[in-house]
Amino acid sequence: MSQSKTSATGQFVRRLLLRSALTAEEQDALLDLPGRVLQVGRGHQLVVPGNPVDHATLLIDGLLGRYDQMVDGSRQITTLHIPGDMSDLHSVPLPVPAWGIEALAPSTVMQVPHQAVRALAAAFPPILMAFWRDTVTDASILAKWTANLGRADAAARLAHLICEIGVRLEVAGLGRRERFALPLTQGHMADILGITSVHVNRTLMGLRQSNGLLVSGGFVETEDWRGLAKLAGFDPEYLLLENVYAD
């Protein structure tokens, strides 16, 4: 297996192990998942709503966004995927997705055939449960984002986004919650937060003054992470990071 494939599946195994107990044999089986490695540019559509897919997309490097497309062409980004995430494991049982997946930055992905994922799940029931928990985690994140869109103001929404991604990257060993790479444009942030790019800019300026939040050059840094978390009402429990379950 190539170094890129080994890195990709290794990152994915580490993500699954956050929530599931897997034997060495089961981990090796996951590491042997086949796939095609692709490098794509920002804006590349990896999954188009309504178009059938026969593979799941594992992110090796970069940043992906899952989104819903409106009738007028506008969109809402409903989650961000960081390296190690299988961004559309949901497509294995439902290969005609209602959502889309776009590269929000230059990214390297591995396309894993649905057939291989299904065979692995059938051969190893604990892996099937690990996959299930992984999709439950995505659903939990989606529920939190939905609640923030409906009930939180722009500053709290943006603060919550920064806190969430910081914690997820820190747990994955890809940064610290106080400083990490996040190559989002203000347009992307607008599509996440449900506000205009101008409103994003004003909100960033306000959080810079109140919490020392600096978003520049694809990096995020804050002098007052605890204050940012308090403003957001951020509690990482919904990320389901605390418990490892045995099947």
C-alpha positions in Angstrom: 0.0 0.0 0.0 1.3 3.5 -0.8 2.4 5.9 1.9 -0.6 8.2 1.1 -3.1 5.3 1.5 -1.4 4.1 4.7 -1.6 7.7 6.1 -5.2 8.0 5.1 -6.5 4.8 6.6 -4.3 5.3 9.7 -5.9 8.7 10.4 -9.3 7.1 9.9 -8.5 4.3 12.3 -7.4 6.8 15.0 -10.7 8.6 14.6 -12.7 5.4 15.0 -10.7 4.4 18.1 -11.9 7.6 19.8 -15.3 6.0 20.2 -14.9 2.3 19.6 -12.7 -0.5 20.9 -11.2 -2.5 17.9 -8.8 -5.4 18.0 -5.4 -5.4 16.2 -6.9 -7.7 13.6 -9.8 -5.3 13.0 -7.5 -2.3 12.8 -5.3 -4.1 10.3 -8.3 -4.9 8.2 -9.2 -1.2 8.2 -5.7 -0.2 7.2 -5.9 -2.5 4.2 -9.0 -0.7 2.7 -8.4 -0.1 -1.0 -8.8 3.3 -2.6 -7.8 5.8 -5.2 -5.8 8.8 -4.1 -6.7 12.1 -5.7 -5.4 15.7 -5.3 -8.1 18.3 -6.0 -8.2 22.1 -6.0 -10.4 24.4 -3.9 -13.9 24.4 -5.2 -13.7 20.9 -6.7 -17.0 19.1 -6.3 -16.3 15.6 -5.0 -20.0 14.7 -4.5 -22.9 16.5 -6.4 -26.4 16.3 -4.8 -28.5 13.7 -6.6 -25.6 12.1 -8.5 -25.0 8.4 -7.6 -21.6 7.6 -6.1 -19.9 4.2 -5.7 -17.3 5.2 -3.2 -16.8 7.0 0.1 -14.4 10.0 0.4 -11.7 9.8 3.0 -9.8 13.1 3.6 -6.0 12.8 3.8 -5.1 16.5 3.8 -7.0 19.8 3.3 -10.5 20.7 4.2 -13.9 19.5 2.9 -17.4 20.9 3.4 -20.7 19.0 3.2 -23.5 21.3 1.9 -27.1 21.5 0.9 -28.0 23.3 -2.3 -30.9 25.7 -2.5 -33.2 26.1 -5.5 -31.8 29.6 -6.2 -28.2 28.2 -6.2 -27.2 29.4 -2.8 -26.0 26.8 -0.3 -25.6 26.1 3.4 -22.5 24.3 4.5 -23.6 21.8 7.1 -20.4 20.4 8.4 -16.6 20.6 7.9 -14.4 17.6 7.5 -10.8 17.5 8.7 -8.1 14.9 7.8 -9.0 11.5 9.0 -12.7 12.0 8.4 -14.6 9.7 6.0 -16.7 12.6 4.8 -19.6 10.5 3.4 -19.7 7.2 5.1 -23.5 7.8 4.9 -23.4 7.1 1.2 -22.5 3.5 1.7 -26.1 2.5 2.4 -27.5 5.5 0.4 -25.4 5.9 -2.7 -27.6 8.7 -4.2 -26.8 11.5 -1.7 -29.0 14.5 -1.1 -25.9 16.5 -0.1 -22.8 17.7 -1.8 -19.1 17.6 -0.8 -16.7 20.3 -1.9 -13.0 20.9 -1.4 -12.9 24.2 0.6 -9.1 24.2 0.2 -6.6 22.3 -2.0 -7.1 18.7 -0.7 -5.9 15.1 -1.0 -8.6 12.5 -0.7 -8.9 8.7 -1.0 -11.9 7.3 -2.7 -12.8 4.0 -1.0 -15.2 1.7 -3.0 -18.5 1.1 -1.3 -18.2 -2.6 -2.0 -15.0 -2.8 0.1 -16.6 -0.9 3.0 -19.6 -3.2 2.9 -17.5 -6.3 2.8 -15.4 -5.1 5.7 -18.5 -4.3 7.8 -20.0 -7.7 7.0 -16.8 -9.6 8.0 -16.2 -7.6 11.3 -19.4 -6.6 13.2 -17.3 -4.4 15.6 -16.2 -2.4 12.6 -19.8 -2.1 11.5 -20.6 -0.6 14.9 -17.6 1.7 14.7 -18.9 3.0 11.3 -22.3 3.4 12.9 -20.9 5.5 15.8 -19.0 7.6 13.3 -22.1 8.5 11.4 -23.9 9.2 14.7 -21.1 11.6 15.6 -21.7 13.5 12.3 -25.4 13.6 13.1 -24.6 15.0 16.6 -22.5 17.8 15.0 -25.2 18.5 12.5 -27.8 18.9 15.3 -25.5 21.3 17.2 -24.9 23.4 14.1 -28.7 23.5 13.4 -29.4 24.6 17.0 -26.8 27.4 16.7 -28.3 28.6 13.4 -31.7 28.8 15.0 -30.9 30.2 18.4 -27.4 31.8 18.6 -26.4 35.2 17.4 -23.6 35.6 14.8 -20.8 36.2 17.3 -21.8 33.0 19.3 -22.1 31.0 16.1 -18.6 32.0 14.9 -17.1 31.5 18.3 -18.6 28.0 18.5 -17.3 27.1 15.0 -13.8 28.2 16.0 -14.0 26.2 19.3 -15.3 23.1 17.6 -12.7 22.9 14.9 -9.9 23.8 17.3 -10.9 20.9 19.6 -11.4 18.4 16.7 -8.0 19.3 15.2 -6.3 19.1 18.6 -7.7 15.6 19.2 -6.6 14.5 15.8 -3.0 15.8 16.5 -3.3 18.5 13.8 -3.0 21.7 15.9 -3.8 23.3 19.2 -7.2 24.7 20.0 -5.6 28.1 20.5 -3.9 28.0 17.2 -4.6 26.0 14.1 -4.9 26.0 10.3 -8.3 26.8 8.9 -8.2 27.8 5.2 -11.7 29.1 5.0 -12.6 32.2 3.1 -15.1 34.7 4.5 -17.5 33.5 1.9 -17.2 29.9 3.2 -17.8 31.3 6.7 -20.9 33.1 5.5 -22.3 29.8 4.0 -21.6 28.1 7.4 -23.1 30.8 9.7 -26.0 31.8 7.5 -25.0 35.4 7.3 -23.4 37.7 4.6 -19.7 38.0 4.1 -19.9 41.6 5.3 -21.5 40.4 8.5 -18.7 37.8 8.9 -16.1 40.5 8.6 -17.8 42.7 11.2 -18.2 39.7 13.6 -14.5 38.8 13.2 -13.5 42.3 14.0 -15.7 42.2 17.1 -14.2 38.9 18.4 -10.7 40.2 17.7 -11.4 43.1 20.1 -13.2 41.1 22.7 -11.2 37.8 22.7 -8.1 38.5 20.7 -9.3 36.2 17.9 -7.1 36.6 14.8 -8.1 34.8 11.5 -5.5 35.5 8.9 -3.6 33.7 6.2 -5.5 30.5 6.7 -4.7 30.4 10.4 -6.7 30.9 13.5 -5.3 32.2 16.8 -7.0 33.4 20.0 -5.6 34.9 23.1 -8.7 34.0 25.2 -9.9 30.5 24.2 -11.9 30.1 27.5 -13.6 33.4 26.9 -14.5 32.4 23.4 -15.9 29.1 24.6 -18.0 30.9 27.2 -19.4 33.3 24.6 -20.3 30.3 22.4 -21.7 28.2 25.2 -19.3 25.5 23.8 -19.5 22.1 25.5 -17.6 19.4 23.6 -19.8 16.6 24.9 -21.7 16.6 21.5 -18.5 15.5 19.8 -18.7 12.2 21.6 -15.0 12.1 22.5 -15.1 11.0 26.1 -16.1 7.3 25.9 -14.7 4.2 24.2 -17.3 1.5 23.9 -16.7 -2.2 23.7 -19.1 -4.2 21.5 
